[in-house]
């Protein structure tokens, strides 16, 4: 991983820290586990990114493994986030493909936070999660969905974020364009990372899709995949008529 990539991943991780409540989310998961007296020992996080959830879960005594398809973010996690947390295992893998044999039927809970997939791909990801769960365990799932709560959406969204991290000044420019026919936003991000002492500057452009589904499609998907929802949390997204929905459930 070259220096420019390290700087970009630093910016990515820093802006996620501004938005996501990693410890709060983990606390709610742990409260659910303890309230229901589930026997949970091992947790797999799919799309683990920089490993922030894994660190908080490991501190609570869970055996944690993370999988992500981005080899650079996994390397960043090892060098700058997990550091000496050698009990946390990271693997490169694509959850839209066949699950690796060493992950099959090994976990009590699968976690998926802040990921984005089309409706057809969501089915594949849930199948992947099911295969990772032990056959005789509680077979728990904590999964985020982006759900439409109306039929009128913002067409074009512009925003700018900035942050200071160590000796770096970080800027992120965001533009989201609605593709309503495909139930998604095309999200373009421009990162500007400046090292304040040397003046060295890196610019990185990142393109991705932000998919959303209807409440009816979510209910049908969960039913088709044999997932019983035991708890559900909603959060605002800042996008008109879109909300984040986290389900706490289990496979039948």
N, C-alpha and C positions, 0 to 999 in steps of 0.2 A: 504494500500500500504506500503510494508516494505521498509527499508532504501536502500537496494540494487536496488530495482525497481525505487525508486526516483532518485538514482544516474544514472541509465541507461537512464531514461527519460530526465534527465538533459543533458546528453551527446547527445542524439538524437536531442533535441531541439537546443542545441548549434551548432551542425554541420549543421542543417537546416538554422540557422541564417547566417552561413557563405556563403551559396549558394543562398538562395532565397531572392528576393527583395520584401518583403511583402508590404512596403509602396509604392513602385513604381508600383506594380501590382494594388493595390487598387486605386492609383491615376489615372491609365489608365481606370479602370472600371468607376470611378466617372466622368472622362472627357467624356466618351462615354454616360453615362446617361444624363449629363448636355447638351451635344451637341445635342442629339436627343430629349431633353426635355421629357424624360420618367418620369412618376410619380412613383417613387420607394420609398417605405417606409419600407418594410420588406425584409430581405435577409436570406436565409438558406444556410449554408455551409455544404456540405456533405464531410465526411472525414476531419473534422476540426482540428484534431491533438491537438496541444497545444494552439490553439485559436489566433494565431498571426494575421491572416487576420481579424478575428472578432473584435479585439481591434481597428485596423485601421479603419474599416468600421463604428464601433460604434461612433468613434470620429467625423465622418462626419455627424452624425445624423440619421443613419439608425438603425432600430430595428433588432437585430441580434440573430439568433439561430444557434447553431452548433450541428451536430450529428456525432458520431464516434462509431465504435464497440469496441474500446479498452478502457475499463473502467479505466485502469491505466493512460493513457495519459489524459483522461478527468479529473481525480483527480489531476494530475500534473498541468493541466491548471488552475484549480480552486485555487490551493494552491500557485503557483509560477508565473503564467503569468497574469491571469485575476485579481486575488486578490480581490480588492474592487469593481470591475466592475460588480455590481450586476444586471445591466440591460441586460447583455448578458446571454442567457440561453443555457445550454448544456444538451444534451440527449445522452444516449447510444442507439445505433440502428445499424442494418445491412442493408445497402442500397440494398442488393441483396434479401432481404425479403420484406414482405408486409409492406407498409408505415404505421406508427402509425397514428391513427385517429386525434390526436391533431396537426399533421403536414400537414394534407390534405387540399389542397386549401387555404393555409394561406399566401403565399409569392409572392412577385412581381419578385424576381430574385433568381435563384439557382446558387451557386458557387461551382465548383469542381476543385481544384488545386492540381497538383502533385500526382494524384492517378494513379493506374495501374490495369487494368482489361483486361481479354481476350475479343475478339470480341463478343462472345455470351453474356458475362456478361455486356458488355457496353450497349447493348440494354436494359437490365434490369435496369441498373442505370439511363439511360435516361427516362425510363418509370416512375421510382421513382421520378425523378426530375419533370416531367410533372405533376404528381399527387399532388406534393407539391405546385404548382403554382395556384394562384387565377384564376378563370374562366373569370373574366372581366378585368383583369389587363394587363400589357404589356407582361407578360409571358416570361421573359428574362432568358437567360442561358449563363454563362461564364464557359467554360469547357476545360480542357487540354487533349490533345491526344499525344501519342508518335507514330510518323509516319515514316515509312521507305521511304527514298529518293533514294534508290538504292537497289541492290541485293547482295552486298558483305559486310559482317559484320565481325567485330572483333570476333574471336572465344573465346578468353580468355583475360580478363582485370583484372589487379591487380593495386591497388592504396593504399595509406596510407594518412590519414589526422590526424592533431593534433590541439589541441586548449587548451587555459587556460581560465577557468571560475571560478571566485572567488578563492577559495582555492583548486581547482581541476585541475589536469593535465589530459587531455582526449586524447585518441588515438583511431582511427577507422581504421581497416584493411578491405579492400574490395576485393572481388573476384567475377567476373561475368563470367559465362560460358554460351555460346550460345546453345540454343535448337531450331535450325532453323525450324525444323519440326513443332514446336508448336508456332512459332513467339514470342519467349520470351527469356530472360536471366534469369538464376537462380542466384540470388544475395545473397551471403553470407557475413555477416558483423560480425566482432569481435570487440567489444568495450572493452577498458581497461580504467578504471576510477580510478585514484589514488588521495587520499586526501593528500595534500602535507605536512600538519602539523603532522598528526598522522601516515601517511604511509599506512593507510587502503586502500586496493585495491579490486576492483570489476571487474570481467570479465564476459561479456555477449555475447553470440552468437545469431544472428538473421538471419533467412532465409526468403526470400521472392522472388516473381517472378516479373520481369519487362517485361510487355507485350507490343508489338508494332503491328501496323496494316499498311496496304498499303494505299496509297492515294485513290485508287479506292474503297476500303472497307470503308474508312471514308466518301467519298462522298455518297455512297449508304446508309450507316447507317443514315446519316443526312437526306437524302431524305425520307427514309422509316419512320423515326420518325417525319417527318413534321417540321424540323428545318430549318429556313431560316437564313443563315449566313450573318451578316451585316458587320463584320470586322474580320480580322484574323491576328494573330501575330505569327512569327516563332522565335525560339531561338535554339542555338547550344546546344548539349548535351555532347559533348566530346566523343561520341561513333560513330564510322564510319557509315555513311549513316543512322543515326537516328537523327531526329530533333523533338523538342517540338513544338506543334501547339496549340495555344489557340484560340478558336472560341468565338466570341461575337455574339450571335444569339437570335432568339425568336421562340417559338413554334407557329405554325399556329392554 
